[in-house]
Amino acid sequence: MPKLSVTRRTIARPQVSEDELKPAEPQGPAILAQERAQSSINVEQLAQHLLHRNDFLARQKKILGVIEKRPYFSKKNQLNITRPDRYHLGLARAKELRRLSLKYGWNFDDYKMADYLTDEMAAYALQTIMFATSIREQCNDEQKAYWLPKVENWEIIGCYGQTELGHGSNVKGIEWQARWNPETKDFTIHSPTLTASKWWNGSLGRTANHAIVVAQLMLPDKKTGKLKSHGPHQFIVQIRDMKTNKPLEGIVIGDIGAKYGYAAMDNGYMLFKNYRVPHSALLARYSGVDSTSGMYIPANNQAVVYGSLTYVRAQIIMHARLVLARACTIAVRYTSIRRQFADRDAKGKSEEVAVLNYPTVQIRILPLLATTYALHYTGEAMYNLYCILPAIVICSLSAQSPPTIPPLPIPAPKTRLPYPCQTPRSRNGMRSDVTKAAIHVSPPPPIPATTLPKINHSADGATPHIVVPIAKKILLKSRPYRRLNMSVSLPDRG
Ligand SMILES: Cc1cc2nc3c(=O)[nH]c(=O)nc-3n(C[C@H](O)[C@H](O)[C@H](O)COP(=O)(O)OP(=O)(O)OC[C@H]3O[C@@H](n4cnc5c(N)ncnc54)[C@H](O)[C@@H]3O)c2cc1C
């Protein structure tokens, strides 16, 4: 048998670096430059109009410069790691932000900006968003002097427990009870059913050692002697051991598990079994319980009781607007560059069409873009409402004129955002024959003086009161920030 000889041949392959490859023409930056050149809008002016609050743009630049290059804040693998790892990364980032705050002398707005730029809602978020805000807004001076330094120095970590499994929007319907004990002059907090489990509460599942919990304030009725609810009230309570971080006896806590979003956040559940808290646990800036008589001390004005929630809602809306704005920006840029199918009806050789030019794509993206603006103006209105609320109440008690809401800096009316819309004509009529579409954005009108809350002063000098239901009149009926007059105008079909 002849021997087989195997010769190994090396095939010479050209060295190709991925970096040398370029997308097919036309290049993305060139397309975007072309699209932008068609717009007459002053981008700088629009950016200042939308992001003027708290010097957003300058702050973003400053904070980005600090955190951008730090490995903790790299987003490269953020979506590839498991939920426990994302939770731990969130904790590590939050600690790093705290260190940076001290190093660079950041104020609260700087810290919030850094937190926003991490792109992840991490487990200490509720400490600053809800816990500290509620202490500042709802505690009396004595409570504030005790709790606030602990929060600001991060000696305690807090969360906010309002929503229950059975009640979210209808706060009045929550089931947790805080029963007044006349003999011991303290409260017993209890969750009477399974649906009374606190649910969704951020930072609760694993992190927080303190909570502000909302429960029906139950006091004995003078006539019947039976317990009567005076509505939901806030209590500050230690919930975990400060050393072991285990829930205290009589308290059950857990993590509600995986969610679509907020992977790094430990949204939790919690039940109290006849858990005793002192009289001082009831946040008592506006209302309270007389510890001697057990009588209810009502708030002078219910609007201020919800002040901190108004602030937090404004923050949530403003955050949602930024996230949606970024998503829309990515979608619009991508669909401007992305091309698919040539115009079958075009004479001669036709280029592939940008997918943004298809109305079926526009119909999905443009309403989201409009929603971003709607969120923006809703958030602005909520902030303005929050800012003037205490002043209105003070005025209502001291017979002064109510404050006015400062108008927003508004660019020239009827700003026109030309939209690049050159879609191919369709034989079957599925695609429209749009040659140009434009979005007309009318900035919100200034608030007419007549829509501001009025204060009635009775002739006998008794306590004046606000006659206009603020939220209803300002936000809904008179619509100071009316829904954006945004329409897409399409020229006649040819
Ligand atoms: C990510 C996340 C984090 C959260 N963090 C916290 C936290 O830290 N602390 C806390 O206490 N809570 C927290 N919540 C709970 C949140 O406040 C509630 O989800 C919210 O109040 C809505 O309540 P719900 O989920 O019970 O919905 P529901 O009140 O049951 O509402 C369900 C649907 O019905 C609609 N609906 C309800 N009532 C009406 C009505 N009268 N008219 C028209 N439509 C209505 C709602 O719009 C919604 O679409 C969090 C929730 C989420 C999703």
Ligand as a Chemical Component Dictionary entry (heavy atoms), coordinates in Angstrom:
data_LIG
# 
_chem_comp.id                   LIG 
_chem_comp.type                 NON-POLYMER 
_chem_comp.pdbx_formal_charge   0 
_chem_comp.three_letter_code    LIG 
# 
loop_
_chem_comp_atom.comp_id 
_chem_comp_atom.atom_id 
_chem_comp_atom.alt_atom_id 
_chem_comp_atom.type_symbol 
_chem_comp_atom.charge 
_chem_comp_atom.model_Cartn_x 
_chem_comp_atom.model_Cartn_y 
_chem_comp_atom.model_Cartn_z 
_chem_comp_atom.pdbx_ordinal 
LIG C1  C1  C 0 -42.042 50.783 39.681 1  
LIG C2  C2  C 0 -42.995 51.190 40.740 2  
LIG C3  C3  C 0 -42.522 51.721 41.927 3  
LIG C4  C4  C 0 -43.402 52.072 42.944 4  
LIG N1  N1  N 0 -42.911 52.561 44.122 5  
LIG C5  C5  C 0 -43.755 52.799 45.150 6  
LIG C6  C6  C 0 -43.263 53.211 46.412 7  
LIG O1  O1  O 0 -42.075 53.396 46.610 8  
LIG N2  N2  N 0 -44.147 53.385 47.418 9  
LIG C7  C7  C 0 -45.490 53.216 47.247 10 
LIG O2  O2  O 0 -46.220 53.402 48.207 11 
LIG N3  N3  N 0 -45.987 52.845 46.044 12 
LIG C8  C8  C 0 -45.158 52.624 44.999 13 
LIG N4  N4  N 0 -45.660 52.227 43.773 14 
LIG C9  C9  C 0 -47.068 52.031 43.629 15 
LIG C10 C10 C 0 -47.743 53.117 42.816 16 
LIG O3  O3  O 0 -47.876 54.280 43.579 17 
LIG C11 C11 C 0 -49.063 52.525 42.376 18 
LIG O4  O4  O 0 -48.755 51.530 41.417 19 
LIG C12 C12 C 0 -49.982 53.525 41.797 20 
LIG O5  O5  O 0 -50.455 54.352 42.820 21 
LIG C13 C13 C 0 -51.154 52.856 41.059 22 
LIG O6  O6  O 0 -51.764 51.959 41.883 23 
LIG P1  P1  P 0 -52.064 50.445 41.433 24 
LIG O7  O7  O 0 -50.794 49.872 40.909 25 
LIG O8  O8  O 0 -52.704 49.757 42.583 26 
LIG O9  O9  O 0 -53.070 50.567 40.240 27 
LIG P2  P2  P 0 -54.655 50.713 40.335 28 
LIG O10 O10 O 0 -54.969 51.825 41.269 29 
LIG O11 O11 O 0 -55.274 49.401 40.609 30 
LIG O12 O12 O 0 -54.923 51.142 38.876 31 
LIG C14 C14 C 0 -54.983 50.180 37.811 32 
LIG C15 C15 C 0 -55.460 50.858 36.568 33 
LIG O13 O13 O 0 -56.737 51.429 36.780 34 
LIG C16 C16 C 0 -56.723 52.816 36.480 35 
LIG N5  N5  N 0 -57.585 53.533 37.436 36 
LIG C17 C17 C 0 -57.623 53.385 38.771 37 
LIG N6  N6  N 0 -58.526 54.213 39.297 38 
LIG C18 C18 C 0 -59.060 54.903 38.266 39 
LIG C19 C19 C 0 -60.034 55.935 38.174 40 
LIG N7  N7  N 0 -60.648 56.415 39.259 41 
LIG N8  N8  N 0 -60.314 56.418 36.954 42 
LIG C20 C20 C 0 -59.689 55.953 35.852 43 
LIG N9  N9  N 0 -58.759 54.987 35.877 44 
LIG C21 C21 C 0 -58.457 54.473 37.066 45 
LIG C22 C22 C 0 -55.268 53.241 36.658 46 
LIG O14 O14 O 0 -54.920 54.334 35.861 47 
LIG C23 C23 C 0 -54.552 52.001 36.134 48 
LIG O15 O15 O 0 -54.465 51.989 34.760 49 
LIG C24 C24 C 0 -44.794 51.901 42.748 50 
LIG C25 C25 C 0 -45.263 51.394 41.542 51 
LIG C26 C26 C 0 -44.393 51.048 40.543 52 
LIG C27 C27 C 0 -44.928 50.496 39.263 53 
# 
loop_
_chem_comp_bond.comp_id 
_chem_comp_bond.atom_id_1 
_chem_comp_bond.atom_id_2 
_chem_comp_bond.value_order 
_chem_comp_bond.pdbx_ordinal 
LIG C1  C2  SING 1  
LIG C2  C3  SING 2  
LIG C2  C26 DOUB 3  
LIG C3  C4  DOUB 4  
LIG C4  N1  SING 5  
LIG C4  C24 SING 6  
LIG N1  C5  DOUB 7  
LIG C5  C6  SING 8  
LIG C5  C8  SING 9  
LIG C6  O1  DOUB 10 
LIG C6  N2  SING 11 
LIG N2  C7  SING 12 
LIG C7  O2  DOUB 13 
LIG C7  N3  SING 14 
LIG N3  C8  DOUB 15 
LIG C8  N4  SING 16 
LIG N4  C9  SING 17 
LIG N4  C24 SING 18 
LIG C9  C10 SING 19 
LIG C10 O3  SING 20 
LIG C10 C11 SING 21 
LIG C11 O4  SING 22 
LIG C11 C12 SING 23 
LIG C12 O5  SING 24 
LIG C12 C13 SING 25 
LIG C13 O6  SING 26 
LIG O6  P1  SING 27 
LIG P1  O7  DOUB 28 
LIG P1  O8  SING 29 
LIG P1  O9  SING 30 
LIG O9  P2  SING 31 
LIG P2  O10 DOUB 32 
LIG P2  O11 SING 33 
LIG P2  O12 SING 34 
LIG O12 C14 SING 35 
LIG C14 C15 SING 36 
LIG C15 O13 SING 37 
LIG C15 C23 SING 38 
LIG O13 C16 SING 39 
LIG C16 N5  SING 40 
LIG C16 C22 SING 41 
LIG N5  C17 SING 42 
LIG N5  C21 SING 43 
LIG C17 N6  DOUB 44 
LIG N6  C18 SING 45 
LIG C18 C19 SING 46 
LIG C18 C21 DOUB 47 
LIG C19 N7  SING 48 
LIG C19 N8  DOUB 49 
LIG N8  C20 SING 50 
LIG C20 N9  DOUB 51 
LIG N9  C21 SING 52 
LIG C22 O14 SING 53 
LIG C22 C23 SING 54 
LIG C23 O15 SING 55 
LIG C24 C25 DOUB 56 
LIG C25 C26 SING 57 
LIG C26 C27 SING 58 
# 
